[in-house]
Amino acid sequence: MLLGTSVKDPDAADVLDTLALAAANLFQGRGVVAFETMLREAGGDASETPGFGEIAVFSGDRLIIFQRTREYPEHVVCYICSNSANVGLALTKSHLSLGPVAAAV
């Protein structure tokens, strides 16, 4: 379910349902779940919270960052920016804004 959006382009709102579905498949799809299970069994994931906490995807002219909050691991926050953005800075700013986003939920 899509809880909220902030877009500059009104036409972009049409693709947000597809984005929500993509996020669900990224974090809960069979391949990812199988990979996470394999990592846990190999001892590579000591976290008690199941699943990946963050996924960064380069797609065409965009950098898309999906992140889970520790407080609400069933929620995924998505940040979309141009692929020309500084990746380290985009990750840092998304991490910094994750706390206030979780607090607002």
BELJOUR-V110970 format. One record per residue. N is the residue number from 1. RES is the residue in one small letter. PHI is phi in whole degrees, -180 to 180 (none if undefined). OMEGA is omega in whole degrees, -180 to 180 (999 if undefined). D_CENTER is the distance of its C-alpha to the mean C-alpha in whole Angstrom. Layout:
# BELJOUR-V110970
((N/RES/PHI/OMEGA/D_CENTER) (N/RES/PHI/OMEGA/D_CENTER))
This chain:
# BELJOUR-V110970
((1/m/none/178/14) (2/l/-90/-175/13) (3/l/-87/-178/14) (4/g/-167/-179/14) (5/t/-142/171/14) (6/s/-143/-177/15) (7/v/-128/176/17) (8/k/-87/-177/20) (9/d/-101/-179/21) (10/p/-60/178/22) (11/d/-69/-180/22) (12/a/-67/-179/18) (13/a/-62/-180/18) (14/d/-66/-176/19) (15/v/-93/-176/16) (16/l/-67/176/14) (17/d/-64/177/15) (18/t/-65/178/14) (19/l/-62/179/10) (20/a/-62/178/10) (21/l/-66/178/12) (22/a/-62/179/10) (23/a/-63/179/7) (24/a/-61/179/9) (25/n/-68/179/11) (26/l/-63/-175/8) (27/f/-93/-176/8) (28/q/-126/-180/12) (29/g/-65/-176/14) (30/r/-59/-178/17) (31/g/-64/-180/16) (32/v/-68/179/13) (33/v/-61/179/15) (34/a/-64/179/18) (35/f/-64/178/17) (36/e/-62/178/16) (37/t/-63/179/19) (38/m/-62/178/21) (39/l/-64/180/19) (40/r/-62/-179/20) (41/e/-67/179/24) (42/a/-83/179/24) (43/g/83/-178/24) (44/g/-86/-179/21) (45/d/-131/-177/18) (46/a/-90/-177/20) (47/s/-71/179/18) (48/e/-83/179/19) (49/t/-86/-178/15) (50/p/-71/172/14) (51/g/95/176/11) (52/f/-70/178/9) (53/g/-92/-175/8) (54/e/-154/176/6) (55/i/-137/176/6) (56/a/-112/-177/7) (57/v/-128/170/9) (58/f/-96/-178/13) (59/s/-138/-180/14) (60/g/59/-178/17) (61/d/-101/-177/18) (62/r/-129/168/14) (63/l/-110/-178/11) (64/i/-118/-179/8) (65/i/-116/176/5) (66/f/-109/179/1) (67/q/-137/172/3) (68/r/-99/174/6) (69/t/-92/178/9) (70/r/-69/-177/13) (71/e/-71/-178/14) (72/y/-133/-176/13) (73/p/-65/178/11) (74/e/-84/178/11) (75/h/-102/177/9) (76/v/-124/176/5) (77/v/-102/-177/5) (78/c/-120/175/5) (79/y/-117/180/7) (80/i/-124/177/10) (81/c/-145/179/13) (82/s/-66/-180/16) (83/n/-73/176/16) (84/s/-84/179/19) (85/a/-65/175/17) (86/n/-69/-174/18) (87/v/-61/180/15) (88/g/-61/179/16) (89/l/-68/178/16) (90/a/-62/179/13) (91/l/-66/-180/11) (92/t/-63/-179/14) (93/k/-66/178/14) (94/s/-67/177/10) (95/h/-64/-179/11) (96/l/-66/-178/14) (97/s/-87/-177/13) (98/l/-64/179/11) (99/g/-61/178/14) (100/p/-62/178/16) (101/v/-64/179/13) (102/a/-63/180/13) (103/a/-66/-179/17) (104/a/-79/-180/17) (105/v/-79/999/16))
